[in-house]
Structure formats: structure tokens, C-alpha cells
Amino acid sequence: MSIREERKLVEVVDSERQSGSKSRTFFTIDNKLVYLPFCSDFGPLHIGCVYKFNVALSQKIEDCKKMGQACVLYTSDEPRQRTNSATLLGCFLVLHLVILAASCPVSHHN
């Protein structure tokens, strides 16, 4: 699921709260893992952030499994934060879950 507008994300979270069903846990790393630029670049985040993200996401997934919930990572619509979040999630898939590009259903070849 992709929600590109913060307003829609707030609606989804509020709807979950009002219905009383907690089928999903939402979390973000936007303000926790901050990139310190060398010049005018914006990332991706360094290897220390990759490690911290892997540990945090592993723990979050484990907690969600115990509660029978889905784990939802969200980020702002700011392009730099979206890029860094996507990069960190990709690193998690490769490093922690050992998912290879060749096993993905989407072709990355022209």
C-alpha cells in the first residue's frame, strides 16, 4: 500500500483507532535517522544508520508478530526522506531477509 499524502495517512490511522481494531502498527524513521550531509548531497544514510534501521525494524516486526499486527513503515512525501527510507528498506530486505533482486517479481532489466 502506498499513501502519498499525509492527510490520507492520518485518515487511515484515525479510522483504525475509531474502529478499535489494531491490525496495523505504523512507524517512521524520519526524525530518528537523520543524514548529515558532507556538502549538498542528501544521502543515502551511512552504514551506521543501516545497522540501526535493521535492528529497529527487526524488533518492530517481532513485536507486531506477537500482537498479530501488520507493520507499516511510512515516511514524509519529501523526496530525500522517501529516497533514504526506500534505500534503508531495500538494505533490510537484502541484508536481513536475504532477498535477492533476481527473486523479485518485478524485472529490473531493460
N, C-alpha and C positions, 0 to 999 in steps of 0.2 A: 504494500500500500504506500502510496506517495501522496503526501499532503504538502502543497507548496505555499499555502497561505497560513499564517499564524492564526488567523481568525477561525479557519476550519479546524485546526488542531485543537484550539480551545473548545470549540463546539463538541468535538469527539470526546475530549476528556470530561467536559461537563455532563454530557449525555451518559457516560459511564457512571459518573458519581450519582446522578439522579436516579438511574435505573437500579442502583445498588449492586449491580454485577461488576465485579472486578476481574474481568477476563484478560486485561492487559495492564502492564506496568510501563509507564512512559519515563524515559530519562534522556538526558542530554549531557554532552561533554563540552559544550560551547564555552562555558566560563571556567571550566576545571582544567582543561588542557589548552593553554594559550601559547601560541607560537611567538617567539621573539625574533623578529626579522634581523638579518645581517645588513641589509641595505633596503631596497624597495621590493624585495620578494615577500611572499606570504606563506611559504611552506613548500612541501608538506611538513608536518611536525617531525621532530627529530626522534631517534630510536628510543630515547627515554620515554617519550610520550607514547610510542607504540607499545612499549612494555606495560606502562601504567594502564593504557586502554585495554590491553589484553587481559590483565589481571582484573580490572573493574568489570569488564563485560562478562568474563567467565563467572565471576561471583554473582553478578546480576542475573545471568541465565540460570545459575544453580538455585538462587533464591526463588526465581519465578517458577521453576520446575516444581519446587516443594509446595508452592501455593497454587499450582495448576493454572498459571497465567502465561500469556504470551509476553515477550519482552520487546518493547518498541523503542528504538533509538531515533530521536528526532534532532534536527538542527535548524538553525535560522535559515532564511532564504538568501542570506548574504553569500555571494559566490565563493569567497575564500573559505568561510566556515563549512560550506557544503562540500567543497573540494577536500578539505582536510578530514572531515568526517567520513567521506567516501573512501579516502585513502586508508584511514585507520581501520575501517570496517573490512576493506579488502585485505589488509595486512592480517587482521584477525582470522579471516577465512583461510588464508594460506598458511599462516604460522601456527595457529592454534587448532583449527579444524582440518588442516592438511587437505584443503580443497584446491585442486589444480585447475588452471584455465581450461585444459583440454576436457575436463569433466563437466564444464558449464554448458547449459543448454543453448546459450547464445554464442554464435560464432563471432570471433574477433578477427577473422581473416577476411581480406577483400577478395 
